[in-house]
Amino acid sequence: MNAYSNVPPLATMPHATQSLPVFDARDLTQDGTQANILLDDQVYVLRITRAGKLILTK
């Protein structure tokens, strides 16, 4: 599965521009609910809630 497999077309996404990359959160979490995201030396946790919302914490 690639990062664009379940992503709607950019024209239907609010505030999306063609110059920004689009990532499917379910791909980042490998169909789970959490993923670690590394920025410089900091690790952040991306979590998908039961309500389908995203939470990013340090």
N, CA, C, O and CB atoms as a CASP TS submission, in Angstrom:
PFRMAT TS
TARGET T0000
AUTHOR 0000-0000-0000
METHOD Language model
MODEL 1
PARENT N/A
ATOM      1  N   MET     1       0.851  -1.171   0.000  1.00  0.00           N
ATOM      2  CA  MET     1       0.000   0.000   0.000  1.00  0.00           C
ATOM      3  C   MET     1       0.899   1.238   0.000  1.00  0.00           C
ATOM      4  O   MET     1       1.857   1.307   0.771  1.00  0.00           O
ATOM      5  CB  MET     1      -0.970  -0.004   1.228  1.00  0.00           C
ATOM      6  N   ASN     2       0.599   2.208  -0.854  1.00  0.00           N
ATOM      7  CA  ASN     2       1.424   3.412  -0.875  1.00  0.00           C
ATOM      8  C   ASN     2       0.749   4.543  -0.109  1.00  0.00           C
ATOM      9  O   ASN     2      -0.390   4.407   0.337  1.00  0.00           O
ATOM     10  CB  ASN     2       1.705   3.846  -2.318  1.00  0.00           C
ATOM     11  N   ALA     3       1.451   5.645   0.039  1.00  0.00           N
ATOM     12  CA  ALA     3       0.967   6.759   0.852  1.00  0.00           C
ATOM     13  C   ALA     3      -0.253   7.446   0.267  1.00  0.00           C
ATOM     14  O   ALA     3      -0.910   8.211   0.972  1.00  0.00           O
ATOM     15  CB  ALA     3       2.057   7.763   1.032  1.00  0.00           C
ATOM     16  N   TYR     4      -0.578   7.205  -0.986  1.00  0.00           N
ATOM     17  CA  TYR     4      -1.699   7.886  -1.625  1.00  0.00           C
ATOM     18  C   TYR     4      -2.869   6.953  -1.910  1.00  0.00           C
ATOM     19  O   TYR     4      -3.802   7.352  -2.608  1.00  0.00           O
ATOM     20  CB  TYR     4      -1.242   8.528  -2.908  1.00  0.00           C
ATOM     21  N   SER     5      -2.853   5.741  -1.402  1.00  0.00           N
ATOM     22  CA  SER     5      -3.850   4.750  -1.775  1.00  0.00           C
ATOM     23  C   SER     5      -5.274   5.116  -1.380  1.00  0.00           C
ATOM     24  O   SER     5      -6.204   4.835  -2.137  1.00  0.00           O
ATOM     25  CB  SER     5      -3.497   3.450  -1.164  1.00  0.00           C
ATOM     26  N   ASN     6      -5.474   5.730  -0.226  1.00  0.00           N
ATOM     27  CA  ASN     6      -6.821   6.052   0.234  1.00  0.00           C
ATOM     28  C   ASN     6      -7.045   7.548   0.409  1.00  0.00           C
ATOM     29  O   ASN     6      -7.979   7.960   1.098  1.00  0.00           O
ATOM     30  CB  ASN     6      -7.096   5.348   1.532  1.00  0.00           C
ATOM     31  N   VAL     7      -6.206   8.351  -0.201  1.00  0.00           N
ATOM     32  CA  VAL     7      -6.294   9.796  -0.051  1.00  0.00           C
ATOM     33  C   VAL     7      -7.182  10.355  -1.151  1.00  0.00           C
ATOM     34  O   VAL     7      -6.968  10.058  -2.326  1.00  0.00           O
ATOM     35  CB  VAL     7      -4.889  10.448  -0.089  1.00  0.00           C
ATOM     36  N   PRO     8      -8.191  11.173  -0.784  1.00  0.00           N
ATOM     37  CA  PRO     8      -9.044  11.759  -1.818  1.00  0.00           C
ATOM     38  C   PRO     8      -8.262  12.738  -2.680  1.00  0.00           C
ATOM     39  O   PRO     8      -7.207  13.217  -2.265  1.00  0.00           O
ATOM     40  CB  PRO     8     -10.247  12.462  -1.185  1.00  0.00           C
ATOM     41  N   PRO     9      -8.761  13.042  -3.870  1.00  0.00           N
ATOM     42  CA  PRO     9      -8.075  14.009  -4.740  1.00  0.00           C
ATOM     43  C   PRO     9      -7.880  15.345  -4.026  1.00  0.00           C
ATOM     44  O   PRO     9      -8.699  15.737  -3.195  1.00  0.00           O
ATOM     45  CB  PRO     9      -8.870  14.220  -6.044  1.00  0.00           C
ATOM     46  N   LEU    10      -6.798  16.036  -4.353  1.00  0.00           N
ATOM     47  CA  LEU    10      -6.495  17.312  -3.701  1.00  0.00           C
ATOM     48  C   LEU    10      -7.624  18.317  -3.840  1.00  0.00           C
ATOM     49  O   LEU    10      -7.838  19.129  -2.940  1.00  0.00           O
ATOM     50  CB  LEU    10      -5.228  17.899  -4.272  1.00  0.00           C
ATOM     51  N   ALA    11      -8.350  18.281  -4.948  1.00  0.00           N
ATOM     52  CA  ALA    11      -9.424  19.241  -5.172  1.00  0.00           C
ATOM     53  C   ALA    11     -10.524  19.104  -4.123  1.00  0.00           C
ATOM     54  O   ALA    11     -11.237  20.072  -3.856  1.00  0.00           O
ATOM     55  CB  ALA    11     -10.009  19.061  -6.569  1.00  0.00           C
ATOM     56  N   THR    12     -10.678  17.924  -3.523  1.00  0.00           N
ATOM     57  CA  THR    12     -11.736  17.715  -2.535  1.00  0.00           C
ATOM     58  C   THR    12     -11.250  17.880  -1.105  1.00  0.00           C
ATOM     59  O   THR    12     -12.041  17.784  -0.167  1.00  0.00           O
ATOM     60  CB  THR    12     -12.330  16.346  -2.705  1.00  0.00           C
ATOM     61  N   MET    13      -9.962  18.127  -0.929  1.00  0.00           N
ATOM     62  CA  MET    13      -9.406  18.261   0.410  1.00  0.00           C
ATOM     63  C   MET    13      -9.334  19.734   0.797  1.00  0.00           C
ATOM     64  O   MET    13      -8.756  20.533   0.061  1.00  0.00           O
ATOM     65  CB  MET    13      -8.010  17.609   0.490  1.00  0.00           C
ATOM     66  N   PRO    14      -9.917  20.110   1.950  1.00  0.00           N
ATOM     67  CA  PRO    14      -9.868  21.516   2.358  1.00  0.00           C
ATOM     68  C   PRO    14      -8.441  21.957   2.664  1.00  0.00           C
ATOM     69  O   PRO    14      -7.677  21.220   3.287  1.00  0.00           O
ATOM     70  CB  PRO    14     -10.756  21.746   3.581  1.00  0.00           C
ATOM     71  N   HIS    15      -8.093  23.138   2.231  1.00  0.00           N
ATOM     72  CA  HIS    15      -6.797  23.769   2.504  1.00  0.00           C
ATOM     73  C   HIS    15      -5.601  23.021   1.905  1.00  0.00           C
ATOM     74  O   HIS    15      -4.464  23.311   2.275  1.00  0.00           O
ATOM     75  CB  HIS    15      -6.607  23.890   3.986  1.00  0.00           C
ATOM     76  N   ALA    16      -5.820  22.091   1.013  1.00  0.00           N
ATOM     77  CA  ALA    16      -4.703  21.354   0.411  1.00  0.00           C
ATOM     78  C   ALA    16      -4.198  22.105  -0.814  1.00  0.00           C
ATOM     79  O   ALA    16      -4.974  22.689  -1.569  1.00  0.00           O
ATOM     80  CB  ALA    16      -5.131  19.910   0.026  1.00  0.00           C
ATOM     81  N   THR    17      -2.902  22.076  -0.990  1.00  0.00           N
ATOM     82  CA  THR    17      -2.322  22.645  -2.191  1.00  0.00           C
ATOM     83  C   THR    17      -1.463  21.587  -2.842  1.00  0.00           C
ATOM     84  O   THR    17      -0.996  20.659  -2.182  1.00  0.00           O
ATOM     85  CB  THR    17      -1.501  23.923  -1.879  1.00  0.00           C
ATOM     86  N   GLN    18      -1.260  21.727  -4.114  1.00  0.00           N
ATOM     87  CA  GLN    18      -0.488  20.726  -4.823  1.00  0.00           C
ATOM     88  C   GLN    18       0.999  20.808  -4.499  1.00  0.00           C
ATOM     89  O   GLN    18       1.751  19.908  -4.873  1.00  0.00           O
ATOM     90  CB  GLN    18      -0.698  20.873  -6.304  1.00  0.00           C
ATOM     91  N   SER    19       1.442  21.857  -3.818  1.00  0.00           N
ATOM     92  CA  SER    19       2.860  21.972  -3.491  1.00  0.00           C
ATOM     93  C   SER    19       3.221  21.285  -2.168  1.00  0.00           C
ATOM     94  O   SER    19       4.402  21.169  -1.839  1.00  0.00           O
ATOM     95  CB  SER    19       3.250  23.431  -3.428  1.00  0.00           C
ATOM     96  N   LEU    20       2.228  20.833  -1.413  1.00  0.00           N
ATOM     97  CA  LEU    20       2.492  20.178  -0.132  1.00  0.00           C
ATOM     98  C   LEU    20       2.349  18.667  -0.265  1.00  0.00           C
ATOM     99  O   LEU    20       1.444  18.192  -0.952  1.00  0.00           O
ATOM    100  CB  LEU    20       1.541  20.709   0.955  1.00  0.00           C
ATOM    101  N   PRO    21       3.233  17.903   0.384  1.00  0.00           N
ATOM    102  CA  PRO    21       3.076  16.444   0.346  1.00  0.00           C
ATOM    103  C   PRO    21       1.857  16.019   1.166  1.00  0.00           C
ATOM    104  O   PRO    21       1.483  16.693   2.126  1.00  0.00           O
ATOM    105  CB  PRO    21       4.352  15.743   0.877  1.00  0.00           C
ATOM    106  N   VAL    22       1.247  14.909   0.786  1.00  0.00           N
ATOM    107  CA  VAL    22       0.091  14.363   1.497  1.00  0.00           C
ATOM    108  C   VAL    22       0.451  12.968   1.990  1.00  0.00           C
ATOM    109  O   VAL    22       0.914  12.132   1.214  1.00  0.00           O
ATOM    110  CB  VAL    22      -1.181  14.326   0.580  1.00  0.00           C
ATOM    111  N   PHE    23       0.239  12.717   3.273  1.00  0.00           N
ATOM    112  CA  PHE    23       0.513  11.415   3.866  1.00  0.00           C
ATOM    113  C   PHE    23      -0.757  10.892   4.514  1.00  0.00           C
ATOM    114  O   PHE    23      -1.462  11.640   5.193  1.00  0.00           O
ATOM    115  CB  PHE    23       1.666  11.501   4.901  1.00  0.00           C
ATOM    116  N   ASP    24      -1.052   9.636   4.313  1.00  0.00           N
ATOM    117  CA  ASP    24      -2.199   8.999   4.946  1.00  0.00           C
ATOM    118  C   ASP    24      -1.776   8.551   6.346  1.00  0.00           C
ATOM    119  O   ASP    24      -0.832   7.772   6.484  1.00  0.00           O
ATOM    120  CB  ASP    24      -2.725   7.786   4.091  1.00  0.00           C
ATOM    121  N   ALA    25      -2.455   9.027   7.372  1.00  0.00           N
ATOM    122  CA  ALA    25      -2.097   8.692   8.750  1.00  0.00           C
ATOM    123  C   ALA    25      -2.171   7.192   9.000  1.00  0.00           C
ATOM    124  O   ALA    25      -1.402   6.668   9.807  1.00  0.00           O
ATOM    125  CB  ALA    25      -3.008   9.424   9.725  1.00  0.00           C
ATOM    126  N   ARG    26      -3.072   6.495   8.333  1.00  0.00           N
ATOM    127  CA  ARG    26      -3.185   5.038   8.523  1.00  0.00           C
ATOM    128  C   ARG    26      -1.953   4.331   7.954  1.00  0.00           C
ATOM    129  O   ARG    26      -1.544   3.290   8.466  1.00  0.00           O
ATOM    130  CB  ARG    26      -4.476   4.494   7.848  1.00  0.00           C
ATOM    131  N   ASP    27      -1.366   4.891   6.899  1.00  0.00           N
ATOM    132  CA  ASP    27      -0.124   4.321   6.375  1.00  0.00           C
ATOM    133  C   ASP    27       1.030   4.585   7.339  1.00  0.00           C
ATOM    134  O   ASP    27       1.879   3.717   7.546  1.00  0.00           O
ATOM    135  CB  ASP    27       0.197   4.904   4.982  1.00  0.00           C
ATOM    136  N   LEU    28       1.064   5.780   7.926  1.00  0.00           N
ATOM    137  CA  LEU    28       2.124   6.107   8.885  1.00  0.00           C
ATOM    138  C   LEU    28       2.064   5.197  10.109  1.00  0.00           C
ATOM    139  O   LEU    28       3.101   4.848  10.674  1.00  0.00           O
ATOM    140  CB  LEU    28       2.016   7.574   9.318  1.00  0.00           C
ATOM    141  N   THR    29       0.868   4.815  10.516  1.00  0.00           N
ATOM    142  CA  THR    29       0.707   3.949  11.684  1.00  0.00           C
ATOM    143  C   THR    29       0.654   2.477  11.298  1.00  0.00           C
ATOM    144  O   THR    29       0.429   1.616  12.149  1.00  0.00           O
ATOM    145  CB  THR    29      -0.554   4.325  12.445  1.00  0.00           C
ATOM    146  N   GLN    30       0.858   2.190  10.031  1.00  0.00           N
ATOM    147  CA  GLN    30       0.805   0.820   9.502  1.00  0.00           C
ATOM    148  C   GLN    30      -0.497   0.143   9.907  1.00  0.00           C
ATOM    149  O   GLN    30      -0.506  -0.984  10.402  1.00  0.00           O
ATOM    150  CB  GLN    30       2.010  -0.006  10.001  1.00  0.00           C
ATOM    151  N   ASP    31      -1.605   0.864   9.684  1.00  0.00           N
ATOM    152  CA  ASP    31      -2.968   0.417   9.996  1.00  0.00           C
ATOM    153  C   ASP    31      -3.204   0.191  11.489  1.00  0.00           C
ATOM    154  O   ASP    31      -4.172  -0.468  11.870  1.00  0.00           O
ATOM    155  CB  ASP    31      -3.268  -0.858   9.248  1.00  0.00           C
ATOM    156  N   GLY    32      -2.330   0.730  12.331  1.00  0.00           N
ATOM    157  CA  GLY    32      -2.525   0.681  13.778  1.00  0.00           C
ATOM    158  C   GLY    32      -3.090   2.007  14.252  1.00  0.00           C
ATOM    159  O   GLY    32      -3.804   2.684  13.512  1.00  0.00           O
ATOM    160  N   THR    33      -2.772   2.377  15.484  1.00  0.00           N
ATOM    161  CA  THR    33      -3.271   3.639  16.025  1.00  0.00           C
ATOM    162  C   THR    33      -2.165   4.597  16.445  1.00  0.00           C
ATOM    163  O   THR    33      -2.450   5.743  16.792  1.00  0.00           O
ATOM    164  CB  THR    33      -4.159   3.368  17.198  1.00  0.00           C
ATOM    165  N   GLN    34      -0.888   4.149  16.421  1.00  0.00           N
ATOM    166  CA  GLN    34       0.198   5.022  16.846  1.00  0.00           C
ATOM    167  C   GLN    34       1.416   4.875  15.953  1.00  0.00           C
ATOM    168  O   GLN    34       1.678   3.813  15.388  1.00  0.00           O
ATOM    169  CB  GLN    34       0.574   4.729  18.283  1.00  0.00           C
ATOM    170  N   ALA    35       2.163   5.987  15.841  1.00  0.00           N
ATOM    171  CA  ALA    35       3.435   5.978  15.119  1.00  0.00           C
ATOM    172  C   ALA    35       4.373   6.960  15.803  1.00  0.00           C
ATOM    173  O   ALA    35       3.932   7.981  16.331  1.00  0.00           O
ATOM    174  CB  ALA    35       3.240   6.345  13.606  1.00  0.00           C
ATOM    175  N   ASN    36       5.650   6.659  15.796  1.00  0.00           N
ATOM    176  CA  ASN    36       6.665   7.590  16.277  1.00  0.00           C
ATOM    177  C   ASN    36       7.145   8.414  15.096  1.00  0.00           C
ATOM    178  O   ASN    36       7.398   7.883  14.015  1.00  0.00           O
ATOM    179  CB  ASN    36       7.853   6.841  16.962  1.00  0.00           C
ATOM    180  N   ILE    37       7.266   9.717  15.315  1.00  0.00           N
ATOM    181  CA  ILE    37       7.753  10.626  14.286  1.00  0.00           C
ATOM    182  C   ILE    37       8.981  11.328  14.849  1.00  0.00           C
ATOM    183  O   ILE    37       8.925  11.917  15.928  1.00  0.00           O
ATOM    184  CB  ILE    37       6.646  11.659  13.848  1.00  0.00           C
ATOM    185  N   LEU    38      10.077  11.264  14.124  1.00  0.00           N
ATOM    186  CA  LEU    38      11.337  11.847  14.574  1.00  0.00           C
ATOM    187  C   LEU    38      11.570  13.179  13.869  1.00  0.00           C
ATOM    188  O   LEU    38      11.485  13.268  12.644  1.00  0.00           O
ATOM    189  CB  LEU    38      12.516  10.880  14.311  1.00  0.00           C
ATOM    190  N   LEU    39      11.862  14.206  14.653  1.00  0.00           N
ATOM    191  CA  LEU    39      12.238  15.518  14.132  1.00  0.00           C
ATOM    192  C   LEU    39      13.489  15.949  14.875  1.00  0.00           C
ATOM    193  O   LEU    39      13.457  16.195  16.081  1.00  0.00           O
ATOM    194  CB  LEU    39      11.077  16.574  14.297  1.00  0.00           C
ATOM    195  N   ASP    40      14.601  16.038  14.137  1.00  0.00           N
ATOM    196  CA  ASP    40      15.902  16.293  14.748  1.00  0.00           C
ATOM    197  C   ASP    40      16.155  15.211  15.801  1.00  0.00           C
ATOM    198  O   ASP    40      16.188  14.028  15.460  1.00  0.00           O
ATOM    199  CB  ASP    40      15.962  17.733  15.383  1.00  0.00           C
ATOM    200  N   ASP    41      16.330  15.579  17.052  1.00  0.00           N
ATOM    201  CA  ASP    41      16.576  14.581  18.100  1.00  0.00           C
ATOM    202  C   ASP    41      15.341  14.301  18.949  1.00  0.00           C
ATOM    203  O   ASP    41      15.431  13.598  19.956  1.00  0.00           O
ATOM    204  CB  ASP    41      17.705  15.042  18.994  1.00  0.00           C
ATOM    205  N   GLN    42      14.206  14.836  18.560  1.00  0.00           N
ATOM    206  CA  GLN    42      12.976  14.679  19.338  1.00  0.00           C
ATOM    207  C   GLN    42      12.064  13.631  18.707  1.00  0.00           C
ATOM    208  O   GLN    42      11.889  13.596  17.488  1.00  0.00           O
ATOM    209  CB  GLN    42      12.238  16.024  19.454  1.00  0.00           C
ATOM    210  N   VAL    43      11.486  12.781  19.551  1.00  0.00           N
ATOM    211  CA  VAL    43      10.528  11.780  19.084  1.00  0.00           C
ATOM    212  C   VAL    43       9.135  12.230  19.505  1.00  0.00           C
ATOM    213  O   VAL    43       8.899  12.530  20.675  1.00  0.00           O
ATOM    214  CB  VAL    43      10.859  10.355  19.654  1.00  0.00           C
ATOM    215  N   TYR    44       8.223  12.275  18.552  1.00  0.00           N
ATOM    216  CA  TYR    44       6.833  12.623  18.798  1.00  0.00           C
ATOM    217  C   TYR    44       5.979  11.388  18.546  1.00  0.00           C
ATOM    218  O   TYR    44       6.356  10.513  17.766  1.00  0.00           O
ATOM    219  CB  TYR    44       6.379  13.814  17.900  1.00  0.00           C
ATOM    220  N   VAL    45       4.826  11.321  19.210  1.00  0.00           N
ATOM    221  CA  VAL    45       3.904  10.207  19.016  1.00  0.00           C
ATOM    222  C   VAL    45       2.656  10.727  18.317  1.00  0.00           C
ATOM    223  O   VAL    45       1.985  11.636  18.807  1.00  0.00           O
ATOM    224  CB  VAL    45       3.542   9.527  20.373  1.00  0.00           C
ATOM    225  N   LEU    46       2.361  10.142  17.175  1.00  0.00           N
ATOM    226  CA  LEU    46       1.132  10.440  16.449  1.00  0.00           C
ATOM    227  C   LEU    46       0.131   9.363  16.818  1.00  0.00           C
ATOM    228  O   LEU    46       0.417   8.173  16.688  1.00  0.00           O
ATOM    229  CB  LEU    46       1.367  10.504  14.893  1.00  0.00           C
ATOM    230  N   ARG    47      -1.053   9.778  17.282  1.00  0.00           N
ATOM    231  CA  ARG    47      -2.069   8.812  17.695  1.00  0.00           C
ATOM    232  C   ARG    47      -3.379   9.110  16.990  1.00  0.00           C
ATOM    233  O   ARG    47      -3.784  10.267  16.879  1.00  0.00           O
ATOM    234  CB  ARG    47      -2.262   8.835  19.225  1.00  0.00           C
ATOM    235  N   ILE    48      -4.041   8.062  16.513  1.00  0.00           N
ATOM    236  CA  ILE    48      -5.378   8.175  15.939  1.00  0.00           C
ATOM    237  C   ILE    48      -6.360   7.753  17.023  1.00  0.00           C
ATOM    238  O   ILE    48      -6.285   6.634  17.531  1.00  0.00           O
ATOM    239  CB  ILE    48      -5.536   7.294  14.633  1.00  0.00           C
ATOM    240  N   THR    49      -7.279   8.642  17.378  1.00  0.00           N
ATOM    241  CA  THR    49      -8.245   8.336  18.430  1.00  0.00           C
ATOM    242  C   THR    49      -9.380   7.477  17.886  1.00  0.00           C
ATOM    243  O   THR    49      -9.508   7.290  16.676  1.00  0.00           O
ATOM    244  CB  THR    49      -8.804   9.628  19.042  1.00  0.00           C
ATOM    245  N   ARG    50     -10.198   6.960  18.794  1.00  0.00           N
ATOM    246  CA  ARG    50     -11.376   6.184  18.368  1.00  0.00           C
ATOM    247  C   ARG    50     -12.343   7.026  17.560  1.00  0.00           C
ATOM    248  O   ARG    50     -13.092   6.501  16.736  1.00  0.00           O
ATOM    249  CB  ARG    50     -12.096   5.602  19.579  1.00  0.00           C
ATOM    250  N   ALA    51     -12.331   8.334  17.794  1.00  0.00           N
ATOM    251  CA  ALA    51     -13.209   9.251  17.060  1.00  0.00           C
ATOM    252  C   ALA    51     -12.628   9.634  15.704  1.00  0.00           C
ATOM    253  O   ALA    51     -13.249  10.388  14.954  1.00  0.00           O
ATOM    254  CB  ALA    51     -13.462  10.507  17.882  1.00  0.00           C
ATOM    255  N   GLY    52     -11.432   9.117  15.382  1.00  0.00           N
ATOM    256  CA  GLY    52     -10.828   9.413  14.092  1.00  0.00           C
ATOM    257  C   GLY    52     -10.065  10.723  14.045  1.00  0.00           C
ATOM    258  O   GLY    52      -9.786  11.239  12.962  1.00  0.00           O
ATOM    259  N   LYS    53      -9.729  11.263  15.192  1.00  0.00           N
ATOM    260  CA  LYS    53      -8.953  12.505  15.262  1.00  0.00           C
ATOM    261  C   LYS    53      -7.479  12.168  15.447  1.00  0.00           C
ATOM    262  O   LYS    53      -7.128  11.081  15.904  1.00  0.00           O
ATOM    263  CB  LYS    53      -9.457  13.416  16.422  1.00  0.00           C
ATOM    264  N   LEU    54      -6.619  13.122  15.082  1.00  0.00           N
ATOM    265  CA  LEU    54      -5.176  12.940  15.247  1.00  0.00           C
ATOM    266  C   LEU    54      -4.674  13.747  16.431  1.00  0.00           C
ATOM    267  O   LEU    54      -5.075  14.894  16.632  1.00  0.00           O
ATOM    268  CB  LEU    54      -4.424  13.347  13.969  1.00  0.00           C
ATOM    269  N   ILE    55      -3.789  13.133  17.213  1.00  0.00           N
ATOM    270  CA  ILE    55      -3.133  13.812  18.324  1.00  0.00           C
ATOM    271  C   ILE    55      -1.631  13.601  18.166  1.00  0.00           C
ATOM    272  O   ILE    55      -1.171  12.471  18.004  1.00  0.00           O
ATOM    273  CB  ILE    55      -3.646  13.279  19.715  1.00  0.00           C
ATOM    274  N   LEU    56      -0.870  14.693  18.214  1.00  0.00           N
ATOM    275  CA  LEU    56       0.586  14.628  18.140  1.00  0.00           C
ATOM    276  C   LEU    56       1.138  15.134  19.464  1.00  0.00           C
ATOM    277  O   LEU    56       0.887  16.273  19.857  1.00  0.00           O
ATOM    278  CB  LEU    56       1.144  15.464  16.931  1.00  0.00           C
ATOM    279  N   THR    57       1.900  14.267  20.158  1.00  0.00           N
ATOM    280  CA  THR    57       2.455  14.643  21.459  1.00  0.00           C
ATOM    281  C   THR    57       3.952  14.407  21.478  1.00  0.00           C
ATOM    282  O   THR    57       4.484  13.618  20.697  1.00  0.00           O
ATOM    283  CB  THR    57       1.777  13.856  22.592  1.00  0.00           C
ATOM    284  N   LYS    58       4.618  15.099  22.379  1.00  0.00           N
ATOM    285  CA  LYS    58       6.062  14.980  22.548  1.00  0.00           C
ATOM    286  C   LYS    58       6.374  13.863  23.506  1.00  0.00           C
ATOM    287  O   LYS    58       7.543  13.598  23.786  1.00  0.00           O
ATOM    288  CB  LYS    58       6.669  16.292  23.044  1.00  0.00           C
TER
END
